[in-house]
C-alpha cells in the first residue's frame, strides 16, 4: 500500500513540474503529460494518462478537472497541487 501511495506522489510531482514548465498555465494538454511520462520511460496512451489524472484528482492530489473533449487538464487557479501533508 505504501508503494502505491509513493507512485501517486511521484506522478503528482512529475505533473507539477510539467505545470511549472508550461509557465503555470491553468490548462495543460494531455499530450504534454504523456511526453513527460515518456521521458521517465513510462509508455502510456492518452486514455491511460487520463485515467492516472482522474485518480489523482479523485484522491485530491491535484485540484482541477479533465476536459475529455479537448484532451486537457484544467487546473484550479488557487493551489492546484496541494502539499502532500494535506492530501488523504
N, CA, C and O atoms as CSV, one atom per row, in Angstrom:
chain,resi,resn,atom,element,x,y,z
A,1,UNK,N,N,0.818,-1.181,0.000
A,1,UNK,CA,C,0.000,0.000,0.000
A,1,UNK,C,C,0.876,1.263,0.000
A,1,UNK,O,O,0.554,2.256,-0.653
A,2,UNK,N,N,1.951,1.207,0.721
A,2,UNK,CA,C,2.863,2.352,0.773
A,2,UNK,C,C,3.470,2.618,-0.601
A,2,UNK,O,O,3.659,3.767,-1.000
A,3,UNK,N,N,3.770,1.535,-1.315
A,3,UNK,CA,C,4.342,1.676,-2.651
A,3,UNK,C,C,3.359,2.345,-3.610
A,3,UNK,O,O,3.759,3.160,-4.441
A,4,UNK,N,N,2.084,2.005,-3.498
A,4,UNK,CA,C,1.063,2.640,-4.339
A,4,UNK,C,C,0.949,4.132,-4.036
A,4,UNK,O,O,0.810,4.948,-4.947
A,5,UNK,N,N,1.008,4.482,-2.753
A,5,UNK,CA,C,0.919,5.890,-2.370
A,5,UNK,C,C,2.118,6.663,-2.908
A,5,UNK,O,O,1.978,7.806,-3.342
A,6,UNK,N,N,3.303,6.036,-2.879
A,6,UNK,CA,C,4.504,6.684,-3.419
A,6,UNK,C,C,4.380,6.884,-4.927
A,6,UNK,O,O,4.862,7.876,-5.474
A,7,UNK,N,N,3.737,5.941,-5.583
A,7,UNK,CA,C,3.535,6.054,-7.035
A,7,UNK,C,C,2.663,7.264,-7.359
A,7,UNK,O,O,2.944,8.003,-8.302
A,8,UNK,N,N,1.601,7.464,-6.571
A,8,UNK,CA,C,0.730,8.623,-6.776
A,8,UNK,C,C,1.494,9.919,-6.528
A,8,UNK,O,O,1.336,10.883,-7.277
A,9,UNK,N,N,2.312,9.950,-5.499
A,9,UNK,CA,C,3.096,11.148,-5.212
A,9,UNK,C,C,4.114,11.430,-6.315
A,9,UNK,O,O,4.341,12.587,-6.671
A,10,UNK,N,N,4.723,10.382,-6.855
A,10,UNK,CA,C,5.686,10.561,-7.944
A,10,UNK,C,C,5.001,11.138,-9.185
A,10,UNK,O,O,5.540,12.033,-9.835
A,11,UNK,N,N,3.818,10.626,-9.508
A,11,UNK,CA,C,3.056,11.163,-10.643
A,11,UNK,C,C,2.682,12.615,-10.391
A,11,UNK,O,O,2.810,13.455,-11.282
A,12,UNK,N,N,2.220,12.914,-9.174
A,12,UNK,CA,C,1.839,14.283,-8.830
A,12,UNK,C,C,3.009,15.233,-8.980
A,12,UNK,O,O,2.854,16.325,-9.528
A,13,UNK,N,N,4.170,14.838,-8.504
A,13,UNK,CA,C,5.348,15.699,-8.595
A,13,UNK,C,C,5.798,15.888,-10.043
A,13,UNK,O,O,6.231,16.977,-10.419
A,14,UNK,N,N,5.700,14.843,-10.851
A,14,UNK,CA,C,6.044,14.963,-12.269
A,14,UNK,C,C,5.087,15.925,-12.967
A,14,UNK,O,O,5.518,16.776,-13.745
A,15,UNK,N,N,3.804,15.794,-12.694
A,15,UNK,CA,C,2.824,16.653,-13.345
A,15,UNK,C,C,2.938,18.096,-12.861
A,15,UNK,O,O,2.643,19.030,-13.606
A,16,UNK,N,N,3.363,18.274,-11.626
A,16,UNK,CA,C,3.604,19.630,-11.128
A,16,UNK,C,C,4.762,20.272,-11.885
A,16,UNK,O,O,4.729,21.469,-12.172
A,17,UNK,N,N,5.776,19.491,-12.206
A,17,UNK,CA,C,6.906,20.011,-12.987
A,17,UNK,C,C,6.476,20.368,-14.408
A,17,UNK,O,O,6.956,21.350,-14.976
A,18,UNK,N,N,5.580,19.578,-14.975
A,18,UNK,CA,C,5.035,19.909,-16.296
A,18,UNK,C,C,4.286,21.237,-16.216
A,18,UNK,O,O,4.400,22.074,-17.111
A,19,UNK,N,N,3.527,21.426,-15.152
A,19,UNK,CA,C,2.781,22.675,-14.942
A,19,UNK,C,C,3.730,23.861,-14.816
A,19,UNK,O,O,3.469,24.925,-15.379
A,20,UNK,N,N,4.815,23.692,-14.095
A,20,UNK,CA,C,5.793,24.759,-13.939
A,20,UNK,C,C,6.454,25.071,-15.283
A,20,UNK,O,O,6.660,26.238,-15.616
A,21,UNK,N,N,6.784,24.043,-16.045
A,21,UNK,CA,C,7.400,24.247,-17.365
A,21,UNK,C,C,6.440,24.926,-18.342
A,21,UNK,O,O,6.873,25.607,-19.271
A,22,UNK,N,N,5.150,24.740,-18.131
A,22,UNK,CA,C,4.163,25.380,-19.016
A,22,UNK,C,C,3.810,26.780,-18.529
A,22,UNK,O,O,2.750,27.313,-18.856
A,23,UNK,N,N,4.709,27.371,-17.743
A,23,UNK,CA,C,4.550,28.738,-17.208
A,23,UNK,C,C,3.308,28.885,-16.337
A,23,UNK,O,O,2.649,29.924,-16.331
A,24,UNK,N,N,3.012,27.836,-15.612
A,24,UNK,CA,C,1.902,27.800,-14.654
A,24,UNK,C,C,0.559,28.139,-15.294
A,24,UNK,O,O,-0.272,28.838,-14.715
A,25,UNK,N,N,0.378,27.622,-16.503
A,25,UNK,CA,C,-0.893,27.781,-17.203
A,25,UNK,C,C,-1.953,26.912,-16.527
A,25,UNK,O,O,-1.636,25.841,-16.011
A,26,UNK,N,N,-3.188,27.359,-16.525
A,26,UNK,CA,C,-4.245,26.573,-15.890
A,26,UNK,C,C,-4.750,25.449,-16.789
A,26,UNK,O,O,-5.499,24.584,-16.335
A,27,UNK,N,N,-4.347,25.453,-18.059
A,27,UNK,CA,C,-4.750,24.381,-18.982
A,27,UNK,C,C,-3.502,23.706,-19.535
A,27,UNK,O,O,-2.630,24.357,-20.111
A,28,UNK,N,N,-3.432,22.391,-19.350
A,28,UNK,CA,C,-2.287,21.624,-19.829
A,28,UNK,C,C,-2.803,20.530,-20.752
A,28,UNK,O,O,-3.646,19.729,-20.347
A,29,UNK,N,N,-2.311,20.483,-21.990
A,29,UNK,CA,C,-2.715,19.402,-22.892
A,29,UNK,C,C,-2.228,18.049,-22.369
A,29,UNK,O,O,-1.131,17.945,-21.818
A,30,UNK,N,N,-3.046,17.027,-22.545
A,30,UNK,CA,C,-2.662,15.692,-22.085
A,30,UNK,C,C,-1.436,15.173,-22.835
A,30,UNK,O,O,-0.698,14.342,-22.306
A,31,UNK,N,N,-1.211,15.649,-24.048
A,31,UNK,CA,C,-0.018,15.246,-24.810
A,31,UNK,C,C,1.267,15.660,-24.094
A,31,UNK,O,O,2.254,14.924,-24.114
A,32,UNK,N,N,1.257,16.845,-23.458
A,32,UNK,CA,C,2.437,17.285,-22.714
A,32,UNK,C,C,2.728,16.355,-21.542
A,32,UNK,O,O,3.885,16.048,-21.255
A,33,UNK,N,N,1.682,15.914,-20.874
A,33,UNK,CA,C,1.851,14.994,-19.755
A,33,UNK,C,C,2.309,13.631,-20.255
A,33,UNK,O,O,3.122,12.965,-19.615
A,34,UNK,N,N,1.783,13.224,-21.399
A,34,UNK,CA,C,2.207,11.959,-21.999
A,34,UNK,C,C,3.694,12.002,-22.355
A,34,UNK,O,O,4.405,11.015,-22.166
A,35,UNK,N,N,4.163,13.131,-22.866
A,35,UNK,CA,C,5.573,13.283,-23.199
A,35,UNK,C,C,6.441,13.225,-21.951
A,35,UNK,O,O,7.526,12.644,-21.979
A,36,UNK,N,N,5.976,13.823,-20.855
A,36,UNK,CA,C,6.724,13.785,-19.601
A,36,UNK,C,C,6.836,12.354,-19.082
A,36,UNK,O,O,7.885,11.955,-18.575
A,37,UNK,N,N,5.764,11.588,-19.208
A,37,UNK,CA,C,5.820,10.185,-18.798
A,37,UNK,C,C,6.777,9.396,-19.686
A,37,UNK,O,O,7.487,8.511,-19.208
A,38,UNK,N,N,6.794,9.717,-20.974
A,38,UNK,CA,C,7.700,9.028,-21.901
A,38,UNK,C,C,9.158,9.304,-21.548
A,38,UNK,O,O,10.011,8.428,-21.692
A,39,UNK,N,N,9.447,10.524,-21.084
A,39,UNK,CA,C,10.811,10.844,-20.662
A,39,UNK,C,C,11.230,10.028,-19.440
A,39,UNK,O,O,12.420,9.817,-19.204
A,40,UNK,N,N,10.250,9.574,-18.671
A,40,UNK,CA,C,10.517,8.723,-17.498
A,40,UNK,C,C,10.412,7.245,-17.847
A,40,UNK,O,O,10.336,6.395,-16.960
A,41,UNK,N,N,10.407,6.945,-19.134
A,41,UNK,CA,C,10.342,5.567,-19.650
A,41,UNK,C,C,9.040,4.859,-19.267
A,41,UNK,O,O,9.030,3.656,-19.009
A,42,UNK,N,N,7.948,5.617,-19.235
A,42,UNK,CA,C,6.625,5.057,-18.993
A,42,UNK,C,C,5.812,5.264,-20.257
A,42,UNK,O,O,5.483,6.395,-20.615
A,43,UNK,N,N,5.489,4.172,-20.930
A,43,UNK,CA,C,4.690,4.262,-22.154
A,43,UNK,C,C,3.218,4.219,-21.775
A,43,UNK,O,O,2.740,3.239,-21.204
A,44,UNK,N,N,2.503,5.296,-22.101
A,44,UNK,CA,C,1.087,5.382,-21.795
A,44,UNK,C,C,0.385,6.124,-22.919
A,44,UNK,O,O,0.852,7.163,-23.386
A,45,UNK,N,N,-0.754,5.568,-23.348
A,45,UNK,CA,C,-1.527,6.305,-24.351
A,45,UNK,C,C,-2.370,7.360,-23.629
A,45,UNK,O,O,-2.375,7.425,-22.399
A,46,UNK,N,N,-3.071,8.174,-24.392
A,46,UNK,CA,C,-3.807,9.299,-23.795
A,46,UNK,C,C,-4.914,8.841,-22.841
A,46,UNK,O,O,-5.221,9.533,-21.871
A,47,UNK,N,N,-5.507,7.687,-23.112
A,47,UNK,CA,C,-6.544,7.181,-22.207
A,47,UNK,C,C,-5.946,6.792,-20.855
A,47,UNK,O,O,-6.563,7.026,-19.816
A,48,UNK,N,N,-4.757,6.203,-20.864
A,48,UNK,CA,C,-4.087,5.858,-19.614
A,48,UNK,C,C,-3.690,7.116,-18.832
A,48,UNK,O,O,-3.816,7.165,-17.608
A,49,UNK,N,N,-3.212,8.120,-19.553
A,49,UNK,CA,C,-2.854,9.390,-18.915
A,49,UNK,C,C,-4.092,9.997,-18.258
A,49,UNK,O,O,-4.028,10.492,-17.133
A,50,UNK,N,N,-5.197,9.955,-18.960
A,50,UNK,CA,C,-6.444,10.492,-18.425
A,50,UNK,C,C,-6.881,9.716,-17.178
A,50,UNK,O,O,-7.390,10.308,-16.227
A,51,UNK,N,N,-6.686,8.412,-17.181
A,51,UNK,CA,C,-7.043,7.578,-16.033
A,51,UNK,C,C,-6.165,7.922,-14.821
A,51,UNK,O,O,-6.668,8.043,-13.704
A,52,UNK,N,N,-4.869,8.076,-15.041
A,52,UNK,CA,C,-3.949,8.447,-13.957
A,52,UNK,C,C,-4.361,9.787,-13.363
A,52,UNK,O,O,-4.422,9.942,-12.143
A,53,UNK,N,N,-4.645,10.755,-14.232
A,53,UNK,CA,C,-5.052,12.079,-13.760
A,53,UNK,C,C,-6.392,12.032,-13.021
A,53,UNK,O,O,-6.574,12.720,-12.017
A,54,UNK,N,N,-7.318,11.228,-13.513
A,54,UNK,CA,C,-8.620,11.114,-12.850
A,54,UNK,C,C,-8.448,10.559,-11.437
A,54,UNK,O,O,-9.119,11.009,-10.508
A,55,UNK,N,N,-7.564,9.596,-11.274
A,55,UNK,CA,C,-7.305,9.049,-9.939
A,55,UNK,C,C,-6.637,10.076,-9.034
A,55,UNK,O,O,-6.956,10.157,-7.848
A,56,UNK,N,N,-5.717,10.856,-9.581
A,56,UNK,CA,C,-5.064,11.885,-8.777
A,56,UNK,C,C,-6.050,12.972,-8.351
A,56,UNK,O,O,-5.977,13.471,-7.227
A,57,UNK,N,N,-6.956,13.335,-9.231
A,57,UNK,CA,C,-7.972,14.330,-8.899
A,57,UNK,C,C,-8.922,13.767,-7.842
A,57,UNK,O,O,-9.284,14.465,-6.895
A,58,UNK,N,N,-9.323,12.512,-8.004
A,58,UNK,CA,C,-10.226,11.875,-7.047
A,58,UNK,C,C,-9.611,11.812,-5.651
A,58,UNK,O,O,-10.304,12.015,-4.655
A,59,UNK,N,N,-8.323,11.532,-5.582
A,59,UNK,CA,C,-7.624,11.414,-4.295
A,59,UNK,C,C,-7.147,12.766,-3.757
A,59,UNK,O,O,-6.464,12.812,-2.734
A,60,UNK,N,N,-7.489,13.845,-4.421
A,60,UNK,CA,C,-7.158,15.222,-4.025
A,60,UNK,C,C,-5.669,15.536,-4.090
A,60,UNK,O,O,-5.207,16.438,-3.391
A,61,UNK,N,N,-4.912,14.822,-4.905
A,61,UNK,CA,C,-3.507,15.160,-5.133
A,61,UNK,C,C,-3.396,16.338,-6.104
A,61,UNK,O,O,-2.418,17.085,-6.082
A,62,UNK,N,N,-4.418,16.491,-6.958
A,62,UNK,CA,C,-4.480,17.593,-7.914
A,62,UNK,C,C,-5.873,18.200,-7.810
A,62,UNK,O,O,-6.865,17.481,-7.691
A,63,UNK,N,N,-5.940,19.529,-7.856
A,63,UNK,CA,C,-7.234,20.217,-7.850
A,63,UNK,C,C,-7.504,20.721,-9.263
A,63,UNK,O,O,-6.772,21.556,-9.795
A,64,UNK,N,N,-8.555,20.204,-9.847
A,64,UNK,CA,C,-8.923,20.587,-11.198
A,64,UNK,C,C,-9.884,19.574,-11.780
A,64,UNK,O,O,-10.500,18.794,-11.054
A,65,UNK,N,N,-10.007,19.593,-13.098
A,65,UNK,CA,C,-10.863,18.620,-13.776
A,65,UNK,C,C,-10.290,18.320,-15.154
A,65,UNK,O,O,-9.421,19.035,-15.652
A,66,UNK,N,N,-10.793,17.251,-15.757
A,66,UNK,CA,C,-10.362,16.843,-17.094
A,66,UNK,C,C,-11.415,17.256,-18.115
A,66,UNK,O,O,-12.608,17.017,-17.929
A,67,UNK,N,N,-10.960,17.873,-19.183
A,67,UNK,CA,C,-11.832,18.174,-20.305
A,67,UNK,C,C,-11.586,17.081,-21.339
A,67,UNK,O,O,-10.617,17.130,-22.096
A,68,UNK,N,N,-12.475,16.100,-21.359
A,68,UNK,CA,C,-12.281,14.936,-22.222
A,68,UNK,C,C,-12.330,15.317,-23.704
A,68,UNK,O,O,-11.542,14.809,-24.502
A,69,UNK,N,N,-13.240,16.196,-24.068
A,69,UNK,CA,C,-13.397,16.599,-25.467
A,69,UNK,C,C,-12.182,17.320,-26.017
A,69,UNK,O,O,-11.795,17.109,-27.166
A,70,UNK,N,N,-11.585,18.165,-25.202
A,70,UNK,CA,C,-10.415,18.935,-25.641
A,70,UNK,C,C,-9.093,18.262,-25.279
A,70,UNK,O,O,-8.024,18.735,-25.662
A,71,UNK,N,N,-9.172,17.148,-24.533
A,71,UNK,CA,C,-7.967,16.437,-24.071
A,71,UNK,C,C,-7.051,17.381,-23.290
A,71,UNK,O,O,-5.866,17.515,-23.596
A,72,UNK,N,N,-7.628,18.034,-22.275
A,72,UNK,CA,C,-6.895,18.999,-21.452
A,72,UNK,C,C,-7.114,18.696,-19.975
A,72,UNK,O,O,-8.160,18.194,-19.565
A,73,UNK,N,N,-6.098,19.019,-19.200
A,73,UNK,CA,C,-6.220,19.067,-17.754
A,73,UNK,C,C,-6.394,20.529,-17.388
A,73,UNK,O,O,-5.532,21.354,-17.695
A,74,UNK,N,N,-7.503,20.859,-16.734
A,74,UNK,CA,C,-7.773,22.232,-16.331
A,74,UNK,C,C,-7.570,22.298,-14.825
A,74,UNK,O,O,-8.274,21.638,-14.061
A,75,UNK,N,N,-6.596,23.104,-14.408
A,75,UNK,CA,C,-6.216,23.178,-13.007
A,75,UNK,C,C,-6.873,24.355,-12.312
A,75,UNK,O,O,-7.231,25.353,-12.938
A,76,UNK,N,N,-7.022,24.217,-11.017
A,76,UNK,CA,C,-7.547,25.292,-10.183
A,76,UNK,C,C,-6.558,26.453,-10.187
A,76,UNK,O,O,-5.345,26.243,-10.195
A,77,UNK,N,N,-7.072,27.657,-10.180
A,77,UNK,CA,C,-6.193,28.838,-10.158
A,77,UNK,C,C,-5.500,28.972,-8.804
A,77,UNK,O,O,-4.384,29.485,-8.726
A,78,UNK,N,N,-6.154,28.513,-7.744
A,78,UNK,CA,C,-5.596,28.631,-6.403
A,78,UNK,C,C,-5.126,27.258,-5.918
A,78,UNK,O,O,-5.938,26.357,-5.711
A,79,UNK,N,N,-3.832,27.107,-5.741
A,79,UNK,CA,C,-3.210,25.894,-5.185
A,79,UNK,C,C,-3.633,24.617,-5.914
A,79,UNK,O,O,-4.303,23.773,-5.320
A,80,UNK,N,N,-3.257,24.456,-7.190
A,80,UNK,CA,C,-3.660,23.262,-7.927
A,80,UNK,C,C,-2.963,21.983,-7.444
A,80,UNK,O,O,-3.461,20.883,-7.684
A,81,UNK,N,N,-1.826,22.116,-6.772
A,81,UNK,CA,C,-1.096,20.962,-6.267
A,81,UNK,C,C,-0.898,21.120,-4.759
A,81,UNK,O,O,0.129,21.642,-4.325
A,82,UNK,N,N,-1.877,20.672,-3.951
A,82,UNK,CA,C,-1.744,20.830,-2.504
A,82,UNK,C,C,-0.543,20.044,-1.983
A,82,UNK,O,O,-0.093,19.091,-2.619
A,83,UNK,N,N,-0.037,20.443,-0.843
A,83,UNK,CA,C,1.125,19.744,-0.281
A,83,UNK,C,C,0.741,18.325,0.086
A,83,UNK,O,O,-0.432,18.021,0.302
A,84,UNK,N,N,1.727,17.472,0.154
A,84,UNK,CA,C,1.489,16.052,0.422
A,84,UNK,C,C,0.889,15.836,1.818
A,84,UNK,O,O,0.196,14.845,2.048
A,85,UNK,N,N,1.149,16.744,2.731
A,85,UNK,CA,C,0.607,16.611,4.085
A,85,UNK,C,C,-0.904,16.838,4.125
A,85,UNK,O,O,-1.575,16.364,5.040
A,86,UNK,N,N,-1.441,17.559,3.143
A,86,UNK,CA,C,-2.867,17.896,3.137
A,86,UNK,C,C,-3.700,16.778,2.522
A,86,UNK,O,O,-4.850,16.585,2.917
A,87,UNK,N,N,-3.153,16.046,1.577
A,87,UNK,CA,C,-3.938,15.031,0.855
A,87,UNK,C,C,-4.217,13.830,1.728
A,87,UNK,O,O,-3.550,13.614,2.740
A,88,UNK,N,N,-5.211,13.047,1.333
A,88,UNK,CA,C,-5.657,11.870,2.098
A,88,UNK,C,C,-4.604,10.790,2.139
A,88,UNK,O,O,-4.822,9.738,2.741
